Amino acid sequence: MDIPTTTAPQQTPATPASGTASQISNDFEMFLQMLTAQMQYQDPLNPIDSTDYATQLATFSGVEQAVQTNDLLRALTEQMGASGLAEMAGLVGKQARTSAPAYFDGQPLTLYPQPSVIGDSREIIVTDDAGNEVQRLPVSAEDEPITWAGVGAGGEPMTTGSYGFEIVTISQGEVVARDPVETYGRITEVRVEDGKTVLVLRGGATVPSNGVTALRDGSA
């Protein structure tokens, strides 16, 4: 009687789990089927060492545990994010000082420039919500607050909307520095984006929570 000599691969790698419990279970079932077939069709004259089976089982078990650990960490991160979101919900209605575009509704805005000390002159550049420059204002090297009335060169009020502010420092006719100009904006929403807490200001501008340099009461 002839003895079958069909030999299965000696080292069948475990299929990595994809991250969910059901997929891990399916992968483990497939792994057991492959392992059973490997045992069934091994060469009786050259059987696979039992240590190899133990190694394969240990390898798959290690991968399974790593995937489950990642799932637990992901769930914990999401839970912590939700908890932080609930805590920051109290910021809605307050005013945050940021360098994000500010919403102008006809009322003057207070600007907080941070000019560079170098250079011959400085200007605040005002841009609309499309990023187009609409005004330039000469300023001193001081970092004192400035009131922006939102009035054009002809005395006409600018349209309602969001405006960005930037201070440029000029030396010998060339721009040598660009620095942010901060304003206060009312917080209308707090949300999580890509695992990070983001504040939404009136007018739609968004800013990460760590981009806020000061807070004050919403009625200020």
Residue frames as a rotation matrix with the C-alpha (Angstrom) as fourth column:
MET 1
0.578 0.816 0.000 0.00
0.816 -0.578 0.000 0.00
0.000 0.000 -1.000 0.00
ASP 2
-0.245 -0.676 0.695 1.36
0.628 -0.657 -0.417 3.37
0.738 0.335 0.586 -1.00
ILE 3
-0.027 0.142 -0.990 1.75
0.913 -0.399 -0.082 5.97
-0.406 -0.906 -0.119 1.69
PRO 4
0.789 0.346 0.508 0.57
0.543 -0.780 -0.311 9.50
0.289 0.521 -0.803 0.74
THR 5
-0.170 -0.942 -0.288 3.49
0.979 -0.195 0.060 11.88
-0.113 -0.272 0.956 0.58
THR 6
0.246 0.324 0.914 1.63
0.497 -0.851 0.168 15.17
0.832 0.413 -0.370 0.10
THR 7
-0.354 -0.490 -0.797 3.23
0.935 -0.202 -0.292 17.73
-0.018 -0.848 0.530 2.38
ALA 8
0.756 0.627 0.187 1.58
0.609 -0.779 0.150 20.92
0.239 0.001 -0.971 3.55
PRO 9
0.223 -0.688 0.691 3.66
-0.097 -0.721 -0.687 24.07
0.970 0.086 -0.227 4.09
GLN 10
-0.250 -0.446 -0.860 5.73
0.746 0.478 -0.465 23.77
0.618 -0.757 0.213 7.23
GLN 11
-0.723 -0.038 -0.690 5.05
0.542 -0.650 -0.532 27.29
-0.429 -0.759 0.491 8.51
THR 12
-0.144 0.763 0.631 1.59
0.804 -0.282 0.524 28.66
0.577 0.582 -0.572 7.76
PRO 13
-0.956 -0.276 0.103 1.49
0.173 -0.809 -0.562 32.26
0.238 -0.520 0.821 8.95
ALA 14
-0.307 0.868 -0.389 -1.48
0.817 0.031 -0.575 33.37
-0.488 -0.495 -0.719 10.97
THR 15
-0.179 0.355 0.918 -3.79
0.734 -0.573 0.365 35.75
0.655 0.739 -0.158 9.19
PRO 16
-0.970 -0.212 -0.123 -3.73
0.238 -0.702 -0.671 39.13
0.056 -0.680 0.731 10.95
ALA 17
-0.083 0.968 -0.237 -7.02
0.952 0.007 -0.305 40.20
-0.294 -0.251 -0.922 12.45
SER 18
-0.307 0.005 0.952 -8.54
0.676 -0.703 0.222 43.35
0.670 0.712 0.212 11.04
GLY 19
-0.895 -0.168 0.414 -9.65
-0.110 -0.815 -0.569 44.97
0.433 -0.554 0.711 14.27
THR 20
-0.051 0.925 0.377 -13.13
-0.933 -0.179 0.312 43.69
0.356 -0.336 0.872 15.10
ALA 21
-0.297 -0.029 0.954 -14.20
-0.700 0.686 -0.197 40.78
-0.649 -0.727 -0.224 17.28
SER 22
0.708 0.646 0.286 -16.11
-0.271 0.622 -0.735 39.04
-0.653 0.442 0.615 14.47
GLN 23
0.720 -0.503 -0.479 -13.18
-0.541 0.028 -0.841 39.27
0.436 0.864 -0.252 12.07
ILE 24
-0.324 -0.825 0.463 -10.81
-0.944 0.251 -0.214 37.93
0.060 -0.506 -0.860 14.72
SER 25
0.053 0.444 0.894 -13.18
-0.488 0.793 -0.365 34.99
-0.871 -0.417 0.259 15.24
ASN 26
0.937 0.317 -0.147 -13.37
-0.261 0.355 -0.898 34.31
-0.232 0.880 0.415 11.49
ASP 27
0.314 -0.907 -0.279 -9.60
-0.785 -0.082 -0.615 34.48
0.535 0.412 -0.738 11.15
PHE 28
-0.369 -0.449 0.814 -9.15
-0.868 0.479 -0.129 32.10
-0.332 -0.754 -0.567 14.07
GLU 29
0.521 0.628 0.578 -11.59
-0.296 0.768 -0.567 29.58
-0.800 0.124 0.586 12.51
MET 30
0.900 -0.232 -0.370 -9.64
-0.355 0.105 -0.929 29.75
0.254 0.967 0.012 9.25
PHE 31
-0.045 -0.975 0.218 -6.38
-0.947 -0.028 -0.320 29.36
0.318 -0.221 -0.922 11.12
LEU 32
-0.133 0.061 0.989 -7.66
-0.643 0.754 -0.133 26.19
-0.754 -0.654 -0.061 12.86
GLN 33
0.864 0.480 0.152 -8.84
-0.179 0.575 -0.799 24.74
-0.471 0.663 0.582 9.53
MET 34
0.614 -0.710 -0.344 -5.43
-0.571 -0.098 -0.815 25.34
0.545 0.697 -0.466 7.98
LEU 35
-0.272 -0.730 0.627 -3.69
-0.962 0.215 -0.167 23.88
-0.012 -0.649 -0.761 11.01
THR 36
0.276 0.468 0.840 -5.92
-0.441 0.838 -0.322 20.79
-0.854 -0.281 0.438 10.92
ALA 37
0.984 0.069 -0.166 -5.22
-0.180 0.334 -0.925 20.31
-0.008 0.940 0.341 7.21
GLN 38
0.229 -0.973 -0.024 -1.53
-0.839 -0.185 -0.513 20.72
0.495 0.137 -0.858 7.89
MET 39
-0.300 -0.285 0.910 -1.67
-0.811 0.578 -0.087 17.94
-0.502 -0.764 -0.405 10.50
GLN 40
0.573 0.658 0.489 -3.82
-0.299 0.724 -0.622 15.68
-0.763 0.210 0.611 8.31
TYR 41
0.992 -0.122 0.013 -1.64
0.047 0.273 -0.961 15.85
0.114 0.954 0.277 5.22
GLN 42
0.392 -0.911 0.131 1.79
-0.884 -0.333 0.327 15.95
-0.254 -0.244 -0.936 6.81
ASP 43
0.139 -0.464 -0.875 4.33
-0.563 0.690 -0.455 13.36
0.815 0.556 -0.166 5.76
PRO 44
0.957 0.277 0.092 4.10
-0.231 0.529 0.816 10.46
0.177 -0.802 0.570 8.24
LEU 45
0.544 -0.820 -0.179 7.78
0.784 0.572 -0.240 9.75
0.299 -0.010 0.954 7.60
ASN 46
-0.661 -0.730 0.173 8.71
0.624 -0.664 -0.412 13.35
0.415 -0.164 0.895 8.35
PRO 47
0.350 0.917 -0.193 6.06
0.875 -0.247 0.417 14.73
0.334 -0.315 -0.888 10.72
ILE 48
0.123 -0.213 0.969 6.02
-0.046 -0.977 -0.208 18.33
0.991 -0.019 -0.130 11.76
ASP 49
-0.755 -0.472 -0.455 7.52
0.448 0.135 -0.884 18.94
0.479 -0.871 0.109 15.15
SER 50
0.222 0.892 -0.394 4.87
0.926 -0.066 0.373 19.66
0.306 -0.448 -0.840 17.78
THR 51
-0.279 -0.407 -0.870 6.91
0.676 -0.727 0.123 22.69
-0.682 -0.554 0.477 18.75
ASP 52
-0.965 -0.057 0.256 6.06
0.242 -0.576 0.781 24.23
0.103 0.815 0.570 15.37
TYR 53
-0.120 0.991 0.053 2.34
0.651 0.038 0.759 23.88
0.750 0.126 -0.649 16.11
ALA 54
0.283 0.187 -0.940 2.80
0.931 -0.290 0.223 25.50
-0.231 -0.938 -0.257 19.49
THR 55
-0.693 -0.618 -0.371 4.73
0.482 -0.780 0.399 28.35
-0.536 0.098 0.838 17.87
GLN 56
-0.776 0.457 0.434 1.99
0.298 -0.340 0.892 28.97
0.555 0.822 0.128 15.31
LEU 57
0.234 0.899 -0.369 -0.70
0.806 0.033 0.591 28.96
0.544 -0.436 -0.717 17.99
ALA 58
0.040 -0.298 -0.954 1.31
0.838 -0.510 0.195 31.36
-0.544 -0.807 0.229 20.16
THR 59
-0.908 -0.407 0.095 1.91
0.380 -0.712 0.591 33.67
-0.173 0.573 0.801 17.19
PHE 60
-0.405 0.834 0.374 -1.77
0.399 -0.206 0.893 33.85
0.822 0.511 -0.250 16.31
SER 61
0.365 0.543 -0.756 -2.71
0.908 -0.031 0.417 34.35
0.203 -0.839 -0.504 19.95
GLY 62
-0.393 -0.609 -0.689 -0.25
0.712 -0.676 0.190 37.23
-0.582 -0.416 0.699 20.23
VAL 63
-0.930 0.098 0.354 -1.67
0.220 -0.622 0.752 38.94
0.293 0.777 0.557 17.14
GLU 64
-0.036 0.996 -0.084 -5.22
0.607 0.089 0.789 38.43
0.794 -0.023 -0.608 18.43
GLN 65
0.261 0.088 -0.961 -4.38
0.940 -0.250 0.232 39.97
-0.220 -0.964 -0.148 21.81
ALA 66
-0.750 -0.599 -0.279 -2.61
0.506 -0.792 0.340 42.94
-0.425 0.114 0.898 20.16
VAL 67
-0.706 0.554 0.442 -5.63
0.248 -0.392 0.886 43.69
0.664 0.735 0.139 17.99
GLN 68
0.295 0.848 -0.440 -8.00
0.755 0.075 0.651 43.44
0.585 -0.525 -0.618 20.94
THR 69
-0.108 -0.429 -0.897 -5.73
0.872 -0.474 0.122 45.76
-0.477 -0.769 0.425 22.94
ASN 70
-0.956 -0.241 0.167 -5.80
0.294 -0.779 0.554 48.32
-0.003 0.578 0.816 20.11
ASP 71
-0.259 0.943 0.211 -9.59
0.401 -0.094 0.911 48.14
0.879 0.320 -0.353 20.03
LEU 72
0.367 0.365 -0.856 -9.76
0.924 -0.038 0.380 48.73
0.106 -0.930 -0.352 23.78
LEU 73
-0.516 -0.638 -0.571 -7.37
0.660 -0.722 0.211 51.68
-0.547 -0.268 0.793 23.54
ARG 74
-0.855 0.252 0.453 -9.42
0.255 -0.557 0.790 53.15
0.451 0.791 0.413 20.69
ALA 75
0.153 0.975 -0.159 -12.62
0.610 0.033 0.792 52.83
0.777 -0.219 -0.590 22.69
LEU 76
0.173 -0.166 -0.971 -10.94
0.940 -0.268 0.213 54.40
-0.295 -0.949 0.110 25.73
THR 77
-0.847 -0.529 -0.056 -9.69
0.472 -0.796 0.379 57.32
-0.245 0.295 0.923 23.62
GLU 78
-0.522 0.737 0.429 -13.17
0.264 -0.339 0.903 57.91
0.811 0.585 -0.018 22.22
GLN 79
0.378 0.674 -0.635 -14.63
0.815 0.082 0.573 57.79
0.439 -0.734 -0.519 25.73
MET 80
-0.210 -0.544 -0.812 -12.07
0.822 -0.548 0.155 60.30
-0.530 -0.635 0.562 27.01
GLY 81
-0.927 -0.116 0.357 -12.79
0.327 -0.716 0.617 62.55
0.184 0.688 0.702 24.02
ALA 82
-0.062 0.986 0.153 -16.51
0.445 -0.110 0.889 62.48
0.893 0.123 -0.432 24.78
SER 83
0.354 0.137 -0.925 -15.80
0.935 -0.085 0.345 63.27
-0.032 -0.987 -0.158 28.43
GLY 84
-0.624 -0.665 -0.410 -13.59
0.621 -0.741 0.256 66.22
-0.474 -0.095 0.875 27.49
LEU 85
-0.721 0.429 0.544 -16.24
0.332 -0.475 0.815 67.43
0.608 0.768 0.200 25.09
ALA 86
0.333 0.888 -0.318 -18.84
0.717 -0.020 0.697 67.45
0.612 -0.460 -0.643 27.85
GLU 87
0.093 -0.379 -0.921 -16.51
0.885 -0.392 0.251 69.45
-0.456 -0.838 0.299 30.09
MET 88
-0.849 -0.517 -0.111 -15.80
0.395 -0.760 0.516 72.02
-0.351 0.394 0.849 27.37
ALA 89
-0.221 0.851 0.477 -19.49
0.857 -0.064 0.512 72.45
0.466 0.522 -0.715 26.52
GLY 90
0.418 0.363 -0.833 -19.53
0.806 -0.572 0.156 75.18
-0.419 -0.736 -0.531 29.18
LEU 91
-0.612 -0.715 -0.339 -17.41
0.434 -0.662 0.611 77.32
-0.661 0.226 0.715 26.86
VAL 92
-0.414 0.526 0.743 -20.30
0.833 -0.111 0.542 77.83
0.368 0.843 -0.392 24.45
GLY 93
0.710 0.695 0.118 -21.40
0.620 -0.695 0.363 81.46
0.334 -0.185 -0.924 24.68
LYS 94
0.490 -0.621 -0.611 -18.07
0.362 -0.493 0.791 82.71
-0.793 -0.610 -0.016 25.99
GLN 95
0.946 -0.248 -0.207 -15.65
-0.312 -0.537 -0.784 84.82
0.083 0.806 -0.586 23.97
ALA 96
0.586 -0.781 0.215 -12.33
0.609 0.600 0.518 83.33
-0.534 -0.173 0.828 22.95
ARG 97
0.599 -0.493 -0.631 -9.28
-0.592 -0.803 0.065 85.33
-0.539 0.335 -0.773 21.93
THR 98
0.298 -0.455 0.839 -7.67
0.553 0.799 0.237 83.74
-0.778 0.394 0.489 18.88
SER 99
-0.572 -0.533 -0.624 -5.99
-0.274 -0.593 0.757 84.62
-0.773 0.604 0.193 15.59
ALA 100
-0.497 0.488 0.718 -8.90
0.793 0.591 0.148 83.11
-0.352 0.643 -0.681 13.64
PRO 101
-0.739 0.305 0.601 -11.04
0.239 -0.715 0.657 85.33
0.630 0.629 0.456 11.36
ALA 102
-0.821 0.449 -0.353 -13.48
0.256 -0.264 -0.930 87.50
-0.511 -0.854 0.101 13.34
TYR 103
-0.208 0.845 0.492 -17.14
0.963 0.089 0.255 88.08
0.172 0.527 -0.833 12.56
PHE 104
-0.957 -0.098 -0.273 -18.05
0.137 -0.982 -0.127 91.71
-0.255 -0.159 0.954 11.86
ASP 105
-0.228 0.954 0.193 -21.70
0.972 0.213 0.095 92.79
0.050 0.209 -0.977 12.13
GLY 106
0.359 0.322 0.876 -21.24
0.409 -0.898 0.163 96.55
0.839 0.300 -0.454 12.08
GLN 107
0.999 -0.052 0.012 -19.89
-0.030 -0.366 0.930 96.81
-0.044 -0.929 -0.367 15.61
PRO 108
0.392 -0.920 -0.016 -16.20
-0.809 -0.336 -0.482 97.81
0.438 0.202 -0.876 16.02
LEU 109
0.843 -0.236 -0.483 -13.73
0.329 0.937 0.116 95.01
0.425 -0.257 0.868 16.73
THR 110
0.695 -0.681 0.230 -10.81
-0.648 -0.457 0.609 95.23
-0.310 -0.573 -0.759 19.14
LEU 111
0.764 -0.517 -0.386 -7.58
0.007 0.606 -0.796 93.96
0.645 0.605 0.466 17.59
TYR 112
0.791 -0.566 0.231 -4.62
-0.280 0.001 0.960 92.70
-0.544 -0.824 -0.157 19.59
PRO 113
0.788 -0.529 -0.314 -1.54
-0.291 0.129 -0.948 92.90
0.542 0.839 -0.052 17.33
GLN 114
0.731 -0.674 0.107 1.77
0.204 0.366 0.908 91.25
-0.651 -0.642 0.405 18.13
PRO 115
0.940 -0.303 -0.155 4.17
-0.278 -0.420 -0.864 93.25
0.197 0.855 -0.479 15.94
SER 116
0.477 -0.870 -0.125 7.77
0.851 0.492 -0.181 92.37
0.219 -0.021 0.976 15.30
VAL 117
0.632 -0.274 -0.725 10.29
0.328 -0.753 0.571 94.78
-0.702 -0.598 -0.386 16.82
ILE 118
-0.518 -0.845 0.134 12.44
0.465 -0.146 0.873 94.87
-0.718 0.515 0.468 13.70
GLY 119
-0.151 0.423 0.893 11.71
0.984 -0.025 0.178 96.86
0.097 0.906 -0.413 10.57
ASP 120
-0.951 -0.243 0.193 10.87
0.258 -0.964 0.061 100.41
0.171 0.108 0.979 9.53
SER 121
-0.535 0.838 0.111 7.06
-0.844 -0.537 -0.013 100.30
0.049 -0.100 0.994 9.49
ARG 122
-0.914 0.318 0.250 4.10
0.232 0.918 -0.322 98.04
-0.332 -0.237 -0.913 10.13
GLU 123
-0.554 0.794 -0.250 0.68
-0.794 -0.413 0.445 97.56
0.250 0.445 0.860 8.60
ILE 124
-0.486 0.529 0.696 -2.36
-0.136 0.740 -0.658 95.53
-0.864 -0.414 -0.288 9.50
ILE 125
-0.869 0.219 -0.444 -3.76
-0.432 0.106 0.896 93.76
0.243 0.970 0.003 6.44
VAL 126
-0.294 0.868 0.400 -7.49
-0.505 0.214 -0.836 93.09
-0.812 -0.448 0.375 6.50
THR 127
-0.942 0.014 -0.334 -8.91
-0.286 0.487 0.825 90.28
0.174 0.873 -0.455 4.33
ASP 128
-0.023 0.995 0.097 -12.48
-0.997 -0.029 0.065 89.21
0.067 -0.095 0.993 3.67
ASP 129
0.313 0.212 0.926 -13.84
-0.531 0.847 -0.014 85.67
-0.787 -0.487 0.378 4.04
ALA 130
0.996 -0.008 0.092 -12.59
0.082 0.533 -0.842 84.85
-0.042 0.846 0.531 0.53
GLY 131
0.328 -0.941 -0.083 -9.04
0.787 0.223 0.576 85.85
-0.523 -0.254 0.814 1.48
ASN 132
0.216 -0.216 0.952 -9.04
0.764 -0.570 -0.303 89.05
0.608 0.793 0.042 -0.59
GLU 133
-0.654 -0.504 -0.564 -7.25
0.740 -0.582 -0.338 92.07
-0.158 -0.638 0.753 0.83
VAL 134
0.307 0.856 0.416 -9.77
0.852 -0.442 0.281 94.83
0.424 0.268 -0.865 1.56
GLN 135
0.917 0.016 0.399 -7.79
-0.127 -0.936 0.329 97.27
0.379 -0.353 -0.856 3.69
ARG 136
-0.008 -0.932 -0.362 -4.36
0.766 0.227 -0.602 98.22
0.643 -0.282 0.712 5.02
LEU 137
0.922 0.320 0.219 -3.88
0.084 -0.718 0.691 100.15
0.378 -0.619 -0.689 8.24
PRO 138
-0.084 -0.986 0.141 -0.56
-0.020 -0.140 -0.990 101.65
0.996 -0.086 -0.008 9.38
VAL 139
0.927 0.331 -0.176 0.24
0.143 0.122 0.982 100.86
0.347 -0.936 0.066 13.02
SER 140
0.381 -0.810 0.446 3.04
-0.882 -0.463 -0.088 101.51
0.278 -0.360 -0.891 15.47
ALA 141
-0.346 -0.626 -0.699 5.46
-0.307 0.779 -0.546 99.01
0.887 0.026 -0.462 16.94
GLU 142
-0.655 0.163 0.738 3.47
-0.748 -0.003 -0.664 98.92
-0.106 -0.987 0.124 20.16
ASP 143
-0.851 0.369 -0.374 1.35
0.233 0.903 0.362 95.88
0.471 0.221 -0.854 21.03
GLU 144
-0.793 0.605 -0.073 -1.50
-0.237 -0.417 -0.877 97.98
-0.562 -0.678 0.474 22.39
PRO 145
-0.254 0.790 0.558 -5.09
0.744 0.528 -0.409 97.04
-0.617 0.311 -0.722 21.40
ILE 146
-0.967 -0.009 -0.254 -6.49
-0.162 -0.748 0.644 98.78
-0.196 0.664 0.722 18.31
THR 147
-0.100 0.989 0.111 -10.14
0.059 0.117 -0.991 99.46
-0.993 -0.093 -0.070 17.52
TRP 148
-0.977 -0.115 0.181 -11.16
0.175 0.062 0.983 98.51
-0.125 0.991 -0.041 13.98
ALA 149
-0.464 0.841 -0.278 -14.36
-0.452 -0.494 -0.742 100.30
-0.762 -0.219 0.610 13.03
GLY 150
-0.366 0.317 0.875 -14.95
0.649 0.761 -0.005 98.35
-0.667 0.566 -0.484 9.84
VAL 151
0.668 0.531 -0.521 -15.16
0.064 -0.739 -0.671 101.47
-0.741 0.415 -0.528 7.69
GLY 152
0.417 -0.483 0.770 -13.76
0.904 0.312 -0.293 101.74
-0.099 0.818 0.567 4.17
ALA 153
-0.627 -0.778 -0.023 -11.59
0.762 -0.619 0.190 104.54
-0.162 0.102 0.982 2.75
GLY 154
-0.657 0.431 0.619 -14.66
0.154 -0.727 0.669 106.46
0.738 0.535 0.411 1.68
GLY 155
-0.784 0.321 0.531 -16.33
-0.621 -0.410 -0.669 106.20
0.003 -0.854 0.520 5.05
GLU 156
0.185 0.888 -0.421 -18.74
-0.800 0.385 0.460 103.47
0.571 0.252 0.782 3.98
PRO 157
0.140 -0.099 0.985 -19.26
-0.818 0.549 0.171 100.56
-0.558 -0.830 -0.004 6.38
MET 158
-0.759 -0.450 -0.471 -17.95
-0.634 0.678 0.372 97.19
0.151 0.581 -0.800 5.27
THR 159
0.110 0.858 -0.502 -20.34
-0.625 0.452 0.636 94.35
0.772 0.244 0.586 4.67
THR 160
0.444 0.147 0.884 -21.26
-0.840 0.411 0.354 91.92
-0.311 -0.900 0.306 7.41
GLY 161
0.824 -0.180 -0.537 -19.06
-0.130 0.862 -0.489 88.83
0.551 0.473 0.687 7.43
SER 162
0.785 -0.603 -0.141 -15.81
0.451 0.401 0.797 87.30
-0.424 -0.690 0.587 8.63
TYR 163
0.806 -0.579 0.126 -12.54
-0.344 -0.630 -0.696 89.22
0.482 0.517 -0.707 8.35
GLY 164
0.625 -0.692 -0.362 -8.98
0.775 0.605 0.183 88.09
0.093 -0.394 0.914 8.89
PHE 165
0.927 -0.342 0.156 -6.20
-0.360 -0.926 0.111 90.27
0.107 -0.159 -0.981 10.29
GLU 166
0.549 -0.834 -0.053 -2.43
0.836 0.548 0.034 90.06
0.001 -0.062 0.998 9.95
ILE 167
0.855 -0.347 -0.384 0.34
-0.238 -0.923 0.304 92.51
-0.460 -0.168 -0.872 10.77
VAL 168
0.656 -0.677 0.334 3.29
0.710 0.405 -0.576 92.78
0.254 0.615 0.747 8.39
THR 169
0.541 -0.597 -0.592 6.61
0.143 -0.628 0.765 94.40
-0.829 -0.498 -0.254 9.20
ILE 170
0.879 -0.176 0.444 8.37
0.431 -0.106 -0.896 96.24
0.205 0.979 -0.017 6.38
SER 171
0.372 -0.837 -0.402 12.07
0.168 -0.365 0.916 97.05
-0.913 -0.409 0.005 6.13
GLN 172
-0.594 -0.629 -0.501 13.53
-0.295 -0.409 0.863 98.96
-0.749 0.661 0.057 3.17
GLY 173
-0.234 0.623 -0.746 10.36
-0.967 -0.225 0.116 98.36
-0.095 0.749 0.655 1.20
GLU 174
-0.429 0.033 -0.902 10.35
-0.329 0.925 0.190 94.60
0.841 0.378 -0.386 1.77
VAL 175
0.647 0.677 0.350 8.12
-0.641 0.234 0.731 92.54
0.413 -0.698 0.585 4.08
VAL 176
-0.406 -0.901 -0.152 10.42
-0.572 0.381 -0.726 90.95
0.712 -0.208 -0.670 6.66
ALA 177
-0.995 0.104 0.012 7.90
0.054 0.615 -0.787 89.52
-0.089 -0.782 -0.617 9.10
ARG 178
-0.263 0.964 -0.024 4.27
-0.375 -0.080 0.924 88.46
0.889 0.252 0.383 9.33
ASP 179
-0.995 -0.095 -0.030 2.64
-0.001 0.308 -0.951 88.18
0.099 -0.947 -0.306 12.72
PRO 180
-0.387 0.913 -0.130 -0.85
0.792 0.401 0.461 87.24
0.473 0.076 -0.878 13.94
VAL 181
-0.777 0.333 0.534 -3.48
-0.482 -0.860 -0.166 89.68
0.404 -0.387 0.829 15.09
GLU 182
-0.807 0.465 -0.364 -5.87
0.573 0.765 -0.294 88.32
0.142 -0.446 -0.884 17.69
THR 183
-0.544 0.732 0.410 -9.50
-0.622 -0.680 0.388 89.22
0.563 -0.044 0.826 18.26
TYR 184
-0.769 0.400 0.498 -12.30
-0.263 0.512 -0.818 87.99
-0.582 -0.760 -0.288 20.48
GLY 185
-0.555 0.643 -0.527 -15.01
-0.582 0.153 0.799 85.82
0.594 0.751 0.289 18.94
ARG 186
0.004 0.663 0.749 -18.06
-0.960 0.211 -0.182 84.21
-0.279 -0.718 0.637 20.50
ILE 187
-0.947 -0.317 0.049 -17.93
-0.304 0.936 0.176 80.41
-0.102 0.152 -0.983 20.79
THR 188
-0.086 0.975 -0.206 -21.02
-0.995 -0.074 0.063 78.85
0.046 0.211 0.976 19.24
GLU 189
0.888 0.357 -0.290 -20.07
-0.372 0.928 0.005 75.18
0.271 0.104 0.957 19.24
VAL 190
-0.121 -0.903 0.413 -17.55
-0.916 0.262 0.304 72.69
-0.383 -0.342 -0.858 20.62
ARG 191
0.893 0.429 -0.136 -16.91
-0.446 0.803 -0.394 69.52
-0.060 0.412 0.909 18.65
VAL 192
0.139 -0.837 0.529 -14.35
-0.220 0.495 0.841 66.75
-0.966 -0.233 -0.115 18.12
GLU 193
0.884 0.023 -0.467 -12.58
-0.467 0.067 -0.882 66.43
0.011 0.998 0.070 14.78
ASP 194
0.397 -0.747 -0.533 -9.98
-0.108 0.539 -0.836 63.70
0.911 0.389 0.133 14.21
GLY 195
0.279 -0.225 -0.934 -9.78
0.823 0.557 0.111 63.13
0.495 -0.800 0.341 17.95
LYS 196
-0.794 -0.591 -0.143 -9.11
0.590 -0.693 -0.415 66.80
0.146 -0.414 0.899 18.74
THR 197
0.106 0.840 -0.532 -11.41
0.853 -0.351 -0.386 69.32
-0.511 -0.413 -0.754 20.39
VAL 198
-0.735 -0.264 0.624 -12.30
0.613 -0.651 0.447 72.20
0.288 0.712 0.641 18.06
LEU 199
-0.309 0.616 -0.725 -14.09
0.443 -0.582 -0.683 75.44
-0.842 -0.532 -0.093 18.88
VAL 200
-0.282 0.330 0.901 -16.46
0.908 -0.212 0.362 76.97
0.311 0.920 -0.240 16.33
LEU 201
-0.749 -0.056 -0.660 -16.72
0.359 -0.872 -0.333 80.76
-0.557 -0.487 0.673 16.49
ARG 202
0.353 0.891 -0.287 -19.50
0.264 -0.389 -0.883 83.03
-0.898 0.236 -0.372 15.37
GLY 203
0.342 -0.211 -0.916 -19.22
-0.830 -0.525 -0.189 83.35
-0.440 0.825 -0.355 11.62
GLY 204
0.973 0.161 -0.165 -18.06
-0.218 0.871 -0.439 79.75
0.073 0.464 0.883 11.20
ALA 205
0.141 -0.987 -0.082 -14.33
-0.696 -0.040 -0.717 80.05
0.704 0.158 -0.692 11.88
THR 206
0.939 0.104 -0.327 -12.84
0.116 0.800 0.589 77.05
0.323 -0.591 0.739 13.68
VAL 207
0.119 -0.918 0.379 -9.86
-0.747 -0.334 -0.574 76.95
0.654 -0.215 -0.726 16.00
PRO 208
-0.017 -0.175 -0.984 -8.28
0.391 0.905 -0.167 74.13
0.920 -0.388 0.053 18.03
SER 209
0.862 0.442 -0.247 -8.81
0.373 -0.223 0.901 74.42
0.344 -0.869 -0.357 21.77
ASN 210
0.273 -0.835 -0.477 -5.08
0.831 -0.046 0.555 74.97
-0.485 -0.548 0.682 22.29
GLY 211
-0.419 -0.394 0.818 -5.22
0.797 -0.592 0.123 77.95
0.436 0.704 0.561 19.92
VAL 212
0.653 0.684 0.325 -7.14
0.368 -0.661 0.654 80.05
0.662 -0.308 -0.683 22.47
THR 213
-0.444 -0.895 0.050 -4.99
0.451 -0.272 -0.850 82.54
0.774 -0.355 0.524 24.37
ALA 214
-0.977 0.193 0.093 -7.71
-0.182 -0.517 -0.837 84.09
-0.113 -0.834 0.540 26.57
LEU 215
-0.406 0.911 -0.070 -11.36
0.727 0.369 0.579 83.69
0.554 0.184 -0.812 27.54
ARG 216
-0.981 0.189 0.047 -13.90
-0.177 -0.762 -0.623 86.17
-0.082 -0.620 0.781 28.80
ASP 217
-0.406 0.905 0.126 -17.58
0.290 0.258 -0.922 86.31
-0.867 -0.337 -0.367 29.57
GLY 218
-0.439 0.264 0.859 -19.83
0.896 0.192 0.399 86.33
-0.059 0.945 -0.321 26.54
SER 219
0.646 0.763 -0.025 -21.49
0.763 -0.646 -0.020 89.59
-0.031 -0.007 -0.999 27.57
ALA 220
0.020 -0.734 -0.679 -18.18
0.485 -0.587 0.648 91.49
-0.874 -0.342 0.345 27.56
